[in-house]
C-alpha cells in the first residue's frame, strides 16, 4: 500500500532587503490551512507540487509556474522587495515512517530548476542535517533512471508504476504526474473536471481511465494492457500477412499465374496453390508446367541439322502454327468480349451501388427527421419520398397497392441488404475481369511466341539449304530461360509459403492468448471496488447536499469510471455548486475504496479552496466531517474566517493552521 504524508513545508525567499520565509508543520488527519484571499495561500499549497516535480498540474513546468512573489518581487506591509533567490523545502514520509526532505530552487544564479536536492531524513522538523543526494526532473529518464527524481519518489512511496498503451502503439510508463489530479485539486483547473489533466498526456491512450484504474488498483488495468498488446499484435500479423499475400499475387502476375486458396486474412487451415496456363490454355499447377517444360527440353534434338534436312519438317510446322495462330486469335477475341462484358457489368453495378447508397442516406435522413417530429416545410415533413419525390404517407410504395407497403425502417433494411448483395456481386465481377485479363495475357503471350516461330521458320526456309539450321538451338535456349523463370518463381513461392506458415503459427499463438483473457472484463474484486465506489459516491453526495439529480439515477461508468446520469455526463445535469459537490464526492470515494479494498491511493488529499461557487457553509462543514473520518491525511486551503472554521469543526479532530490576514511570507526576523 502506497502512502504520501506531508510533514512540513517551508518557503525561503532572499530579497534585496533581507530574508523572508514561512514554515508550517502538518499532522495526520485533517489539516485546514486558513489565510485571507490574495495573501499567498495558493502559492503556499502549489509549492508542494513544485517540490515534488509535478507542477505540470499548474499548466507548465519549472519556476515559471510559481507566482511572481516567489520569482520577481514581493510586497509586505506596503513595501516592495526584489527577489534575489528562492526555494521550497518539503518534508514527507512514507508507509514505513521513513522521512525525506526535498529542496528545489525556484530562482537561483547557481542552481537549476530541474535539480532537486534530497536530504535522507526529517531535516525540517528535527532541525539537523542529513546525507544529501541530488536528482533531476523534467529531463529524459527522470521517471526511470537512478538519478531521476520521479524514479526515486515512486520507489519511496511504494508505487510500481505500470506500462500502459500509447498512441504510437507502444507502451509508456504511467508517469507520476498523471496520478496527482486524482488527489490534489488545485484552484485554477482542478475544480472544472473530475480529472484535470496535466499540461501533456505523455502520449498515453485514455489517460484519465488508466490513472483511475491504477489508483483503485483494478485488475482490469492488466487485462486492458493485455488486450492492447493483443490488439497491436493482431494488427502487425494482419499487416505482415497482407504484405505477403500481395507479394505472392505480384509474383504470380509476373508469370501469368493464378493463385488459388489464398486468403487476405490469416487462416490456420488455408493453403494456396499456383496454377499456370499450358500450351493448350488449360490451367495446370506450376509444378506440372515445369515438368512439361523439362520434358520438352529432353525431346529437343542436340544434333545441328542443315536447312535441307529440316525443310519438310519446317513446312509441316508452319501449317500447324498458322492453324494455331488462327485458333489463338479467335480465343483472344472471345476473351476480349468477355472482358468487355465484365467491365460493362462492373460499371453498371457501381452505378447501382452509388444510387443505392444515396437512397440509403436519403431514407436515413428522412427517418431521423420523422423521429424528431419534424414540422418544417421540408419534403419529408410533407410525406414526400426523399428519393423519388412522390407521396409516401410514411411508407415508400404506391398507396393503391393492396398489400401492406414497407415502412421507412423496412425500406432502410431492404436497401442495406441490396447494398450487401451488390458489393458481393461487384467483388465477383472484379475477380471475373481479373481472371479473364490473366487468361488474355497468357493467350497473347502464346500468340506472340507462335508468330515469332512462324517468322523464324519462314525466314530460315529462304536461306541456302546447305546452311545449318539454328532454330532448334534458339528454341532450346528459349525453353531453358522459361524453365529458369518458372523455377525461380517456384522457389519464391516456397519461401513465401514458409513465411505464411510462420505467420500461421503466430496467429495460432495470438488466438490462444485471446482465449486466455477472462470473458468477464472485471474481476470479482474489481466489481466489488466499483460497486463500493458508486455506493460511497452517492453517500457523499447525499452528505454534501447534492440536489441537481436524483441520487438513484447516478452511476459510475465502467469505461471511464466517471459519474453518469442515465448514460450521460453528469456535469450537464448539475449546477455549478453541485458540480463542486460532485468533485468532493469523487475525490473522497476514490480514497475510501483504496483504503477499504486495496489500491494505490497515497492516502493524501489536498484541496485548494474547496468552497468554490459560494459553497454553502453547511456543505463545507460536511466535507470537513467526511475528511476527518477517512484514514487519510488531508490538507485543505481555505479563505474562510477563523470563526467560520471553528464553528463547523467543533466536533471533529482537526489541525487548524491560521496563517493570518497578512501576506504569509514574512521577514525572517519576525
C-alpha positions as CSV (number, residue, x, y, z in Angstrom):
1,X,0.0,0.0,0.0
2,X,1.4,3.4,-1.0
3,X,1.4,6.4,1.3
4,X,2.5,10.0,0.9
5,X,2.3,12.1,4.1
6,X,3.2,15.8,4.2
7,X,5.2,16.5,7.4
8,X,6.3,20.1,6.9
9,X,6.6,22.8,4.2
10,X,8.9,25.8,4.1
11,X,9.3,28.7,1.6
12,X,12.6,30.6,1.6
13,X,13.0,33.9,-0.2
14,X,16.1,36.1,-0.3
15,X,15.3,39.7,-1.3
16,X,17.4,42.8,-1.8
17,X,16.5,43.8,1.8
18,X,16.8,40.6,3.7
19,X,15.3,37.1,4.0
20,X,11.7,36.1,4.1
21,X,10.1,32.7,4.9
22,X,7.1,30.8,6.0
23,X,7.0,27.4,7.7
24,X,4.2,25.0,8.5
25,X,4.1,21.6,10.1
26,X,1.2,19.2,9.3
27,X,-0.4,16.5,11.3
28,X,-2.1,13.3,10.4
29,X,-5.8,13.5,9.5
30,X,-7.5,16.8,8.6
31,X,-5.3,20.0,8.3
32,X,-7.0,23.3,7.4
33,X,-4.6,26.0,6.2
34,X,-6.5,29.2,6.7
35,X,-5.5,32.5,5.2
36,X,-7.1,35.6,3.7
37,X,-7.5,35.8,-0.1
38,X,-4.6,37.2,-2.1
39,X,-2.1,36.6,0.7
40,X,-0.2,33.7,-0.9
41,X,-2.3,30.8,0.2
42,X,-2.4,29.2,-3.2
43,X,1.3,29.8,-3.8
44,X,1.9,28.0,-0.5
45,X,-0.1,25.0,-1.5
46,X,1.1,24.9,-5.1
47,X,4.7,24.8,-3.8
48,X,4.0,21.3,-2.7
49,X,3.5,20.3,-6.3
50,X,6.7,22.2,-7.3
51,X,8.8,20.5,-4.6
52,X,7.5,17.1,-5.9
53,X,8.3,18.0,-9.5
54,X,4.6,17.6,-10.6
55,X,3.9,21.3,-11.3
56,X,2.5,20.3,-14.7
57,X,-0.9,20.4,-13.0
58,X,-0.5,24.2,-12.9
59,X,-0.1,24.4,-16.7
60,X,3.6,24.4,-17.1
61,X,7.0,23.3,-15.8
62,X,9.8,24.7,-13.7
63,X,9.9,28.1,-11.9
64,X,7.5,29.9,-14.2
65,X,4.6,28.1,-12.7
66,X,5.2,29.8,-9.4
67,X,3.7,33.2,-8.6
68,X,5.8,36.3,-9.2
69,X,6.1,36.8,-5.4
70,X,8.5,33.8,-5.4
71,X,10.3,34.8,-8.6
72,X,10.4,38.6,-9.0
73,X,9.2,40.7,-6.2
74,X,7.1,40.5,-3.0
75,X,5.1,43.1,-1.2
76,X,5.0,43.2,2.6
77,X,3.2,45.9,4.6
78,X,3.3,48.3,1.6
79,X,6.9,47.9,0.8
80,X,8.2,46.1,-2.4
81,X,11.2,43.8,-2.2
82,X,13.1,42.4,-5.2
83,X,13.6,38.6,-5.1
84,X,17.2,37.5,-5.5
85,X,16.8,33.8,-4.7
86,X,14.1,31.5,-3.6
87,X,13.4,27.8,-2.9
88,X,10.9,25.5,-1.4
89,X,11.6,22.7,1.2
90,X,9.2,19.9,1.7
91,X,9.4,17.1,4.2
92,X,7.4,13.9,3.5
93,X,7.2,10.4,4.9
94,X,6.0,7.0,3.6
95,X,4.2,4.0,5.0
96,X,7.4,2.8,6.6
97,X,7.6,6.1,8.6
98,X,10.8,7.0,6.7
99,X,11.3,10.7,6.1
100,X,13.0,12.7,3.4
101,X,13.3,16.4,2.8
102,X,13.3,17.8,-0.7
103,X,14.7,21.2,-1.6
104,X,14.1,22.7,-5.0
105,X,15.1,26.2,-6.2
106,X,12.6,28.5,-7.9
107,X,15.1,31.2,-8.8
108,X,18.8,31.0,-8.4
109,X,22.0,32.0,-10.1
110,X,23.8,28.7,-9.3
111,X,21.0,26.1,-9.0
112,X,19.0,24.9,-12.0
113,X,15.2,24.5,-11.6
114,X,15.4,20.9,-12.8
115,X,17.6,20.0,-9.8
116,X,16.1,18.6,-6.6
117,X,18.2,18.1,-3.5
118,X,17.1,15.4,-1.2
119,X,18.1,15.0,2.4
120,X,17.5,11.5,3.6
121,X,15.9,12.5,6.9
122,X,13.4,14.9,8.6
123,X,15.6,18.0,8.5
124,X,12.7,20.5,8.7
125,X,11.1,19.0,11.8
126,X,14.3,18.0,13.6
127,X,16.4,21.0,12.6
128,X,19.6,19.0,11.7
129,X,21.4,17.9,8.6
130,X,21.3,14.5,6.9
131,X,23.1,12.9,4.0
132,X,22.2,14.5,0.7
133,X,21.5,13.2,-2.8
134,X,20.8,15.1,-5.9
135,X,18.2,14.2,-8.6
136,X,16.8,15.8,-11.7
137,X,13.3,16.3,-13.1
138,X,11.7,17.2,-16.4
139,X,14.6,15.6,-18.4
140,X,14.6,12.3,-20.3
141,X,15.0,9.4,-17.8
142,X,13.6,11.3,-14.8
143,X,11.0,8.6,-14.3
144,X,13.2,5.5,-15.0
145,X,16.9,6.3,-14.3
146,X,18.6,6.1,-10.8
147,X,19.3,9.8,-10.9
148,X,15.8,10.6,-11.9
149,X,13.7,12.1,-9.1
150,X,10.4,10.6,-10.0
151,X,12.0,7.2,-10.2
152,X,13.3,7.7,-6.7
153,X,10.0,9.1,-5.5
154,X,7.9,6.2,-6.9
155,X,10.1,3.8,-5.1
156,X,10.0,5.8,-1.9
157,X,6.2,5.9,-2.0
158,X,5.8,2.2,-2.9
159,X,4.3,2.7,-6.4
160,X,5.1,0.2,-9.0
161,X,4.0,2.2,-12.0
162,X,2.7,0.1,-14.9
163,X,3.3,0.4,-18.6
164,X,0.2,1.4,-20.4
165,X,-0.7,1.7,-24.2
166,X,0.3,4.8,-26.0
167,X,-1.0,6.4,-29.2
168,X,2.2,5.2,-31.0
169,X,1.1,1.6,-30.4
170,X,4.0,1.1,-27.9
171,X,3.9,1.1,-24.1
172,X,4.7,4.0,-21.9
173,X,5.1,4.4,-18.2
174,X,2.1,5.8,-16.3
175,X,4.0,8.8,-15.1
176,X,3.6,10.1,-11.5
177,X,2.3,13.4,-12.9
178,X,-0.8,11.7,-14.3
179,X,-1.9,10.5,-10.8
180,X,-1.9,13.7,-8.9
181,X,-5.1,15.2,-10.4
182,X,-7.0,12.4,-8.5
183,X,-5.9,13.6,-5.1
184,X,-4.6,17.1,-5.5
185,X,-7.2,19.6,-6.5
186,X,-5.6,22.9,-7.4
187,X,-7.7,26.1,-7.6
188,X,-7.5,27.1,-11.2
189,X,-8.4,24.0,-13.3
190,X,-8.8,21.4,-10.5
191,X,-12.5,22.2,-9.9
192,X,-13.5,22.2,-13.6
193,X,-13.5,18.4,-14.2
194,X,-13.1,15.1,-12.4
195,X,-9.7,14.7,-13.9
196,X,-7.8,18.0,-14.6
197,X,-5.2,16.6,-17.0
198,X,-1.6,17.9,-16.7
199,X,-0.2,20.1,-19.4
200,X,0.5,16.9,-21.5
201,X,-0.9,13.5,-21.7
202,X,2.5,11.9,-22.4
203,X,1.1,10.1,-25.4
204,X,-0.9,7.8,-23.3
205,X,-4.2,6.5,-24.6
206,X,-7.2,7.1,-22.3
207,X,-5.0,8.8,-19.8
208,X,-7.6,9.5,-17.1
209,X,-9.0,6.0,-17.3
210,X,-5.6,4.4,-16.8
211,X,-4.8,6.7,-13.9
212,X,-8.1,5.9,-12.1
213,X,-7.6,2.1,-12.7
214,X,-4.1,2.4,-11.1
215,X,-5.3,4.4,-8.1
216,X,-8.1,1.9,-7.5
217,X,-5.8,-1.0,-8.1
218,X,-8.1,-2.6,-10.6
219,X,-7.1,-5.9,-12.1
220,X,-8.7,-4.7,-15.3
221,X,-5.6,-2.5,-15.8
222,X,-3.6,-5.6,-16.5
223,X,-6.4,-7.0,-18.7
224,X,-6.6,-3.8,-20.6
225,X,-2.8,-3.9,-21.1
226,X,-3.0,-7.5,-22.4
227,X,-5.9,-6.5,-24.7
228,X,-4.0,-3.6,-26.1
229,X,-0.9,-5.7,-26.6
230,X,-3.0,-8.3,-28.4
231,X,-4.6,-5.5,-30.5
232,X,-1.2,-4.4,-31.6
233,X,0.0,-8.0,-32.2
234,X,-3.1,-8.7,-34.3
235,X,-2.6,-5.5,-36.4
236,X,1.1,-6.5,-37.0
237,X,0.2,-10.0,-38.0
238,X,-2.6,-8.8,-40.3
239,X,-0.3,-6.3,-42.0
240,X,2.5,-8.8,-42.5
241,X,0.1,-11.4,-43.8
242,X,-1.4,-8.9,-46.3
243,X,2.0,-7.8,-47.5
244,X,2.9,-11.5,-48.1
245,X,-0.4,-12.0,-50.0
246,X,0.3,-9.0,-52.2
247,X,3.9,-10.2,-52.9
248,X,2.6,-13.7,-53.9
249,X,0.0,-12.2,-56.2
250,X,2.5,-9.8,-57.7
251,X,4.9,-12.7,-58.4
252,X,2.1,-14.8,-59.9
253,X,1.2,-11.9,-62.2
254,X,4.8,-11.8,-63.4
255,X,4.5,-15.3,-64.8
256,X,0.8,-15.1,-65.8
257,X,-0.2,-17.4,-63.0
258,X,-3.4,-17.8,-61.0
259,X,-3.4,-18.1,-57.2
260,X,-6.0,-20.3,-55.5
261,X,-6.8,-20.7,-51.8
262,X,-5.0,-17.5,-50.7
263,X,-7.0,-15.5,-48.0
264,X,-6.3,-11.9,-47.3
265,X,-6.6,-12.6,-43.6
266,X,-4.8,-15.2,-41.6
267,X,-6.3,-18.7,-41.7
268,X,-4.9,-21.7,-39.9
269,X,-6.2,-24.2,-42.4
270,X,-5.5,-22.3,-45.5
271,X,-3.1,-23.5,-48.2
272,X,-2.5,-21.7,-51.5
273,X,-1.6,-23.2,-54.9
274,X,-0.3,-21.7,-58.1
275,X,-1.8,-22.5,-61.5
276,X,-0.4,-21.5,-64.9
277,X,-1.7,-22.0,-68.5
278,X,-0.2,-24.8,-70.6
279,X,0.2,-24.7,-74.4
280,X,-3.5,-25.6,-74.8
281,X,-4.5,-22.7,-72.5
282,X,-5.6,-25.0,-69.8
283,X,-4.8,-24.3,-66.1
284,X,-2.3,-26.7,-64.6
285,X,-0.1,-26.5,-61.4
286,X,3.2,-24.7,-61.6
287,X,5.0,-28.0,-60.7
288,X,3.2,-29.7,-63.6
289,X,4.1,-26.9,-66.0
290,X,7.8,-27.1,-65.0
291,X,7.7,-30.9,-65.6
292,X,6.2,-30.3,-69.1
293,X,8.9,-27.8,-70.0
294,X,11.6,-30.2,-68.8
295,X,10.1,-33.0,-70.9
296,X,10.1,-30.7,-73.9
297,X,13.7,-29.9,-73.3
298,X,14.8,-33.5,-73.3
299,X,12.9,-34.1,-76.5
300,X,14.8,-31.4,-78.3
301,X,17.5,-32.8,-80.7
302,X,21.0,-31.9,-79.8
303,X,22.3,-32.6,-83.3
304,X,22.6,-29.5,-85.5
305,X,21.0,-30.2,-88.9
306,X,21.1,-28.4,-92.3
307,X,18.1,-26.4,-93.5
308,X,17.7,-29.1,-96.3
309,X,17.3,-31.8,-93.6
310,X,14.5,-29.9,-91.8
311,X,12.8,-28.3,-94.8
312,X,9.9,-30.8,-94.8
313,X,9.6,-30.6,-91.0
314,X,9.5,-26.8,-91.2
315,X,6.7,-26.8,-93.7
316,X,4.6,-29.0,-91.6
317,X,5.3,-26.9,-88.6
318,X,4.4,-23.8,-90.5
319,X,0.9,-25.2,-91.4
320,X,0.4,-26.3,-87.7
321,X,1.4,-23.0,-86.3
322,X,-0.7,-21.0,-88.8
323,X,-3.7,-23.0,-87.7
324,X,-2.8,-22.5,-84.0
325,X,-2.4,-18.7,-84.6
326,X,-5.9,-18.5,-86.0
327,X,-7.2,-20.5,-83.1
328,X,-5.4,-18.3,-80.6
329,X,-6.7,-15.1,-82.3
330,X,-10.2,-16.4,-82.2
331,X,-9.8,-17.4,-78.5
332,X,-8.3,-14.0,-77.7
333,X,-11.2,-12.2,-79.4
334,X,-13.7,-14.3,-77.4
335,X,-11.9,-13.5,-74.1
336,X,-11.8,-9.8,-75.0
337,X,-15.6,-9.9,-75.5
338,X,-16.0,-11.5,-72.1
339,X,-13.7,-8.8,-70.5
340,X,-15.7,-6.0,-72.2
341,X,-19.0,-7.5,-71.0
342,X,-17.5,-7.8,-67.5
343,X,-16.3,-4.2,-67.5
344,X,-19.8,-3.0,-68.6
345,X,-21.4,-5.2,-65.9
346,X,-19.0,-3.8,-63.3
347,X,-19.8,-0.2,-64.4
348,X,-23.5,-0.9,-64.1
349,X,-23.0,-2.4,-60.6
350,X,-21.0,0.6,-59.5
351,X,-23.7,3.0,-60.7
352,X,-26.4,0.9,-59.0
353,X,-24.3,0.8,-55.8
354,X,-23.9,4.6,-55.8
355,X,-27.6,5.1,-56.3
356,X,-28.5,2.7,-53.5
357,X,-26.0,4.5,-51.2
358,X,-27.7,7.8,-52.0
359,X,-31.1,6.2,-51.5
360,X,-30.0,4.8,-48.1
361,X,-28.7,8.2,-47.0
362,X,-31.9,10.0,-48.1
363,X,-34.1,7.5,-46.3
364,X,-32.0,7.5,-43.1
365,X,-32.2,11.3,-43.1
366,X,-35.9,11.1,-43.6
367,X,-36.3,8.6,-40.8
368,X,-34.2,10.9,-38.4
369,X,-36.4,13.9,-39.2
370,X,-39.7,12.0,-38.7
371,X,-38.4,10.5,-35.5
372,X,-37.6,14.1,-34.3
373,X,-41.1,15.1,-35.1
374,X,-40.1,17.5,-37.9
375,X,-42.8,20.0,-38.8
376,X,-40.6,22.2,-41.0
377,X,-41.6,22.9,-44.6
378,X,-39.5,20.0,-45.8
379,X,-40.3,17.3,-48.3
380,X,-40.2,14.6,-45.7
381,X,-42.3,16.6,-43.3
382,X,-45.0,16.7,-46.0
383,X,-44.8,12.9,-46.5
384,X,-42.7,13.2,-49.8
385,X,-40.2,10.5,-50.6
386,X,-36.7,11.9,-50.5
387,X,-35.7,9.6,-53.4
388,X,-38.5,9.9,-56.0
389,X,-40.3,13.0,-54.6
390,X,-43.7,11.1,-54.6
391,X,-46.3,11.0,-51.8
392,X,-45.4,8.3,-49.3
393,X,-47.7,8.8,-46.3
394,X,-44.9,7.4,-44.1
395,X,-44.4,4.4,-46.5
396,X,-42.2,4.2,-49.6
397,X,-44.5,2.3,-52.0
398,X,-47.7,3.5,-54.0
399,X,-50.7,3.8,-51.8
400,X,-53.1,1.9,-54.2
401,X,-51.3,-1.4,-53.7
402,X,-53.5,-3.8,-51.8
403,X,-50.8,-5.4,-49.7
404,X,-49.1,-3.7,-46.8
405,X,-46.2,-1.5,-48.1
406,X,-42.8,-1.2,-46.4
407,X,-42.2,1.3,-43.7
408,X,-39.1,3.5,-43.7
409,X,-37.4,1.1,-41.3
410,X,-38.2,-1.8,-43.5
411,X,-37.1,0.1,-46.6
412,X,-33.8,1.0,-45.0
413,X,-33.2,-2.6,-44.1
414,X,-34.1,-3.7,-47.6
415,X,-31.7,-1.2,-49.1
416,X,-28.9,-2.3,-46.8
417,X,-29.5,-5.9,-47.9
418,X,-29.4,-4.8,-51.5
419,X,-26.1,-3.0,-50.9
420,X,-24.6,-6.1,-49.4
421,X,-25.6,-8.2,-52.4
422,X,-24.3,-5.5,-54.8
423,X,-21.0,-5.3,-53.0
424,X,-20.6,-9.1,-53.3
425,X,-21.5,-9.0,-57.0
426,X,-19.1,-6.2,-57.6
427,X,-16.3,-8.2,-55.9
428,X,-17.2,-11.2,-58.1
429,X,-17.2,-9.0,-61.2
430,X,-13.7,-7.7,-60.3
431,X,-12.5,-11.3,-59.9
432,X,-14.0,-12.3,-63.2
433,X,-12.4,-9.4,-65.1
434,X,-9.0,-10.0,-63.4
435,X,-9.0,-13.7,-64.2
436,X,-10.0,-13.0,-67.9
437,X,-7.2,-10.5,-68.2
438,X,-4.8,-13.1,-66.9
439,X,-6.0,-15.6,-69.5
440,X,-5.9,-13.0,-72.2
441,X,-2.3,-12.2,-71.3
442,X,-1.4,-15.9,-71.4
443,X,-3.1,-16.2,-74.9
444,X,-1.4,-13.1,-76.1
445,X,2.0,-14.3,-74.9
446,X,1.4,-17.7,-76.6
447,X,0.2,-15.9,-79.8
448,X,3.3,-13.8,-79.9
449,X,5.5,-16.9,-79.4
450,X,3.8,-18.8,-82.2
451,X,4.1,-15.8,-84.5
452,X,7.8,-15.5,-83.7
453,X,8.3,-19.2,-84.5
454,X,6.3,-18.7,-87.7
455,X,8.5,-15.8,-88.8
456,X,11.7,-17.8,-87.9
457,X,10.6,-20.9,-89.8
458,X,9.7,-18.9,-92.9
459,X,12.9,-16.9,-92.8
460,X,15.0,-20.0,-92.4
461,X,13.4,-21.7,-95.5
462,X,14.5,-18.7,-97.6
463,X,18.1,-19.3,-96.7
464,X,20.6,-21.5,-98.5
465,X,19.6,-25.2,-98.0
466,X,23.2,-26.1,-97.3
467,X,23.3,-23.8,-94.3
468,X,22.9,-25.1,-90.7
469,X,19.5,-24.7,-89.0
470,X,19.7,-22.6,-85.9
471,X,16.1,-22.7,-85.0
472,X,16.4,-25.8,-82.8
473,X,19.2,-24.1,-80.8
474,X,17.2,-20.9,-80.4
475,X,14.1,-22.8,-79.2
476,X,16.3,-24.8,-76.8
477,X,17.8,-21.7,-75.3
478,X,14.4,-20.0,-75.0
479,X,13.0,-23.1,-73.3
480,X,15.8,-23.2,-70.8
481,X,15.2,-19.5,-70.0
482,X,11.5,-20.2,-69.4
483,X,12.3,-23.2,-67.2
484,X,14.7,-21.0,-65.2
485,X,12.0,-18.3,-64.8
486,X,9.4,-20.9,-63.6
487,X,11.9,-22.4,-61.2
488,X,12.8,-19.1,-59.7
489,X,9.1,-18.3,-59.3
490,X,8.6,-21.7,-57.6
491,X,11.5,-21.0,-55.2
492,X,10.0,-17.6,-54.3
493,X,6.6,-19.2,-53.7
494,X,8.2,-21.8,-51.4
495,X,9.8,-19.0,-49.4
496,X,6.5,-17.2,-49.2
497,X,4.8,-20.3,-48.0
498,X,7.4,-20.7,-45.2
499,X,6.7,-17.1,-44.2
500,X,3.0,-17.7,-44.3
501,X,3.4,-20.8,-42.2
502,X,5.4,-18.8,-39.6
503,X,2.6,-16.2,-39.5
504,X,0.1,-19.0,-39.1
505,X,2.0,-20.1,-36.0
506,X,2.0,-16.6,-34.7
507,X,-1.7,-16.3,-35.4
508,X,-2.4,-19.5,-33.6
509,X,-0.5,-18.3,-30.5
510,X,-2.4,-15.0,-30.7
511,X,-5.8,-16.8,-30.8
512,X,-4.7,-18.9,-27.8
513,X,-3.8,-15.7,-25.9
514,X,-7.2,-14.2,-26.7
515,X,-8.9,-17.3,-25.3
516,X,-7.0,-17.0,-22.1
517,X,-8.2,-13.4,-21.4
518,X,-11.2,-13.6,-19.0
519,X,-14.5,-13.2,-20.7
520,X,-15.5,-11.1,-17.7
521,X,-13.8,-7.8,-18.2
522,X,-13.7,-7.1,-14.5
523,X,-12.5,-9.5,-11.8
524,X,-14.7,-10.2,-8.8
525,X,-12.6,-7.8,-6.7
526,X,-12.9,-5.1,-9.4
527,X,-16.7,-5.4,-9.3
528,X,-16.6,-5.1,-5.5
529,X,-14.5,-1.9,-5.8
530,X,-16.7,-0.3,-8.4
531,X,-19.8,-1.2,-6.5
532,X,-18.3,0.4,-3.4
533,X,-17.1,3.4,-5.4
534,X,-20.6,4.0,-6.7
535,X,-22.3,3.4,-3.4
536,X,-19.9,5.7,-1.5
537,X,-20.0,8.3,-4.2
538,X,-23.8,8.6,-3.7
539,X,-23.4,8.6,0.0
540,X,-21.1,11.6,0.0
541,X,-23.3,13.4,-2.4
542,X,-26.2,12.9,0.0
543,X,-24.0,14.2,2.8
544,X,-22.9,17.3,0.9
545,X,-26.5,18.2,-0.1
546,X,-26.3,17.5,-3.8
547,X,-29.8,18.2,-5.3
548,X,-29.5,18.6,-9.1
549,X,-30.3,15.0,-9.9
550,X,-32.0,12.1,-8.0
551,X,-29.2,10.1,-6.4
552,X,-30.7,6.7,-7.6
553,X,-30.2,7.9,-11.2
554,X,-26.5,8.4,-10.7
555,X,-24.0,5.7,-11.6
556,X,-20.2,5.3,-12.2
557,X,-19.5,4.3,-15.8
558,X,-17.5,1.2,-16.3
559,X,-15.4,2.5,-19.2
560,X,-14.2,5.9,-17.9
561,X,-15.1,5.5,-14.2
562,X,-16.7,8.9,-14.1
563,X,-20.3,9.8,-12.8
564,X,-23.2,9.4,-15.3
565,X,-26.9,10.2,-15.2
566,X,-29.0,8.0,-17.5
567,X,-25.9,7.3,-19.6
568,X,-24.9,11.0,-20.0
569,X,-22.1,13.0,-18.4
570,X,-23.5,14.2,-15.0
571,X,-21.8,17.6,-15.4
572,X,-24.5,18.7,-17.9
573,X,-27.2,18.0,-15.3
574,X,-25.6,19.7,-12.4
575,X,-25.5,23.3,-11.2
576,X,-22.1,25.0,-10.6
577,X,-22.2,24.5,-6.9
578,X,-23.4,20.9,-7.2
579,X,-20.6,20.1,-9.6
580,X,-18.2,21.1,-6.8
581,X,-20.0,18.7,-4.5
582,X,-19.6,16.0,-7.2
583,X,-15.8,16.7,-7.3
584,X,-15.7,16.4,-3.5
585,X,-17.5,13.1,-3.5
586,X,-15.5,11.7,-6.4
587,X,-12.2,12.5,-4.7
588,X,-13.2,11.1,-1.3
589,X,-14.8,8.0,-2.8
590,X,-11.5,7.1,-4.6
591,X,-9.6,7.3,-1.4
592,X,-12.3,5.3,0.5
593,X,-12.3,2.4,-2.0
594,X,-8.5,2.2,-1.9
595,X,-8.5,2.3,1.9
596,X,-11.0,-0.5,2.3
597,X,-10.4,-2.8,-0.7
598,X,-6.8,-2.2,-1.5
599,X,-5.3,0.1,-4.2
600,X,-2.6,2.6,-4.9
601,X,-4.0,5.7,-3.5
602,X,-1.3,7.6,-1.5
603,X,-3.9,8.4,1.2
604,X,-3.3,12.1,0.8
605,X,-5.9,14.6,-0.2
606,X,-5.1,18.3,-1.0
607,X,-7.8,20.8,-1.9
608,X,-7.2,24.4,-2.6
609,X,-10.4,26.4,-1.9
610,X,-13.0,23.7,-1.9
611,X,-15.6,26.3,-1.1
612,X,-15.9,27.3,-4.8
613,X,-19.1,28.8,-6.3
614,X,-20.0,30.4,-2.9
615,X,-20.5,27.0,-1.4
616,X,-22.9,26.7,1.4
617,X,-21.1,26.8,4.8
618,X,-23.0,23.7,6.0
619,X,-21.9,21.7,2.9
620,X,-18.3,22.7,3.6
621,X,-18.8,21.6,7.2
622,X,-20.0,18.2,5.9
623,X,-16.9,18.0,3.7
624,X,-14.6,18.6,6.8
625,X,-16.6,15.9,8.7
626,X,-16.2,13.4,6.0
627,X,-12.5,14.1,5.6
628,X,-11.9,13.7,9.3
629,X,-13.5,10.2,9.2
630,X,-11.1,9.0,6.5
631,X,-7.9,7.2,7.4
632,X,-6.1,9.7,5.3
633,X,-4.1,12.9,5.7
634,X,-5.9,15.9,4.1
635,X,-4.7,19.4,3.6
636,X,-7.4,22.0,2.9
637,X,-6.5,25.6,1.9
638,X,-9.4,27.9,2.8
639,X,-10.1,31.6,2.9
640,X,-13.0,31.1,5.5
641,X,-12.6,33.2,8.6
642,X,-11.2,31.5,11.7
643,X,-14.6,31.9,13.4
644,X,-16.3,30.1,10.5
645,X,-13.9,27.3,10.5
646,X,-14.2,26.9,14.3
647,X,-18.0,26.9,14.1
648,X,-18.1,23.9,11.6
649,X,-15.2,21.9,13.1
650,X,-16.2,21.9,16.8
651,X,-17.0,18.2,17.0
652,X,-14.1,16.8,14.8
653,X,-10.4,16.4,15.2
654,X,-8.7,19.0,13.1
655,X,-5.3,20.8,12.9
656,X,-6.1,24.4,12.0
657,X,-3.2,26.3,10.6
658,X,-4.0,30.0,10.7
659,X,-1.6,32.0,8.5
660,X,-3.3,35.3,9.4
661,X,-4.6,38.1,7.2
662,X,-1.2,39.5,6.2
663,X,1.0,38.1,3.4
664,X,2.0,34.6,4.6
665,X,5.7,35.1,3.6
666,X,7.2,37.3,6.3
667,X,10.6,38.6,7.2
668,X,12.8,36.0,8.9
669,X,13.3,38.1,12.0
670,X,9.5,38.5,12.6
